Amino acid sequence: MGQCWGVTSGLPVDGRGSVSNPKYYTNANAGSNETIKQRARDRAELTGFGIGRPLTIYTQDYLTWQHGTKEKADISRLEIAKNAIKSIILTTPSVDFGLAVFNVNAWNEFERDGGRVISGLKENTSAVKSGLITTIDGISASTNTPLCETLYEAYRYFSGLSVDFAYKNTDLPGAGYYVSQQPQMDASVVKSGIYDSPFKKCQNNASVVIITDGVPTKDAAANHFIHTLTGGADKYGSEAGGDLNYLSAMSSWMNKYDLNTSEPGDQTVSTHTIGFSKGAASAAALLKKTAEVGGGRYFDATNANLLQGSLQQVVSEALDTNSSFTSPAVASNNFNRTQSFEYAYYSIFLPNKGPTWLGNLKKYRVTGKGEVVDKAGNPAIGLDGNIKSTACSFWTPSAVCSAGGDGNEVEKGGALSAMQSADSRTIYSNLNSGLTELTVSNVAITAGGTENLVNYLGVAEAQLPSLLVGQWA
């Protein structure tokens, strides 16, 4: 509970004090009684610190400016949106961003339809970030609003399908629109007319954020394709009512079905929508449904601050389930935790006097609130920081769960039980630049021949199968 020099000891707290005299900490220290300490802990947990949830931290200078007196300036909605997006990109190093924009979509339907990816999803390096900021600066607002058609093009990008609408944007001299003056399609995400899907191994979800300041216009060119794909499930409105739109049908499909069958598991996309400015009120119902069936959230952002906050919330929620990162060791003497996407994996070992220790790997799920739960959805970690004895990890047989769970016992459940019940398994090794199946022939190739391998190991050639493969498979 000790803080830096010159600051009262305590734990962080929100909503205390006043604007002129804010209270940053609940006063508590090692000498406080247990009631005061517990109250301080309870209030600290409400701030979100230390529970695995992404947080936005503001400096005192920023807060002073934010709540101080400001001069008003006339800024276009486009510039406000661009500034908000750039701010998120610059302040969120752990997320990979991409960007798609509308084609001009004029003058009529089926002319210059849809949208295009102007920056594909790439690792968020300094160079990529700088290039994306430059691209955003070059966006203009002289287009219609084909929300559905552009999401359809994004679907093709995520799925690794052929380019469609991105190739159909051409000059429109009558409107002063020239393709050469607009951000171009990102050529690096296309190979021979086919999108290179951003989904790679160990990635199973991405998020799309749709920002609009009004209702869709000239947005029916993808309807036939989406209806054929989805059967019209979760579409919005009706043709008779004049409000038919397949945006929600597209978001629903992307949220439910595997978009990239070339990779193991199901790769899906969650769609969030933001209605920016009061002009988007007429599109609220469509945007709400699109987010609801698309696995995301709808935000009503009528000003710059709300837009910024909405984007921050989207990124925060995406990080709850999509981020892949390695966390530090948990304060315990017998296991450590690594979190990948929405799951946490605990490696557990049983100490032994000899060099060989029995080990196990146990899988649990991490909720949006940062809580680790077992396969039944019950809390898996006790107050002492260890796995509860009643917890039942994924991969554990139902019979073991019914008998009380595998808890933190190394010999029970987890990956160990799955391995023990398997008829056979394939072992891989980093023999060369990547993972290669561990066989005598592959090891011999790496060693430069069987004779070299035998000499190096100091064994007879007949012993190689049992030594290299027999003890592991």
Secondary structure, 3 states (H helix, E strand, C coil): CCCCCCCCCEEEEEEEECCCCEEEEEECCCCCCHHHHHHHHHHHHHCCCCCCCCCCCCCHHHHHHHCCCCCCCCCCHHHHHHHHHHHHHHHCCCCCCCEEEECCCCCCCCCCCCEEEEECCCCCCHHHHHHHHHHHHCCCCCCCCCHHHHHHHHHHHHHCCECCHHHCCCCEHHHCECHHHCCCCCHHHEECCEECCCCCCCCCEEEEEEEECCCCCCCCCCHHHHHHHHCCCCCECCCCCCCCECHHHHHHHHHHCCCCCCCCCCCEEEEEEEEECHHHHHHHHHHHHHHHHCEEEEEEECCHHHHHHHHHHHHHHHHHHHCECCCCCCCCCCEEEEEECCEEEEEEEECCCCCCCEEEEEEEEECCCCCEECCCCCECECCCCCECCCCCCECCCHHHHHCCCCCCCCCCCHHHHHHHHCCCCCCEECCCCCCEECCHHHHHHHHCCHHHHHHHHCCCHHHHHHHHHHCCC
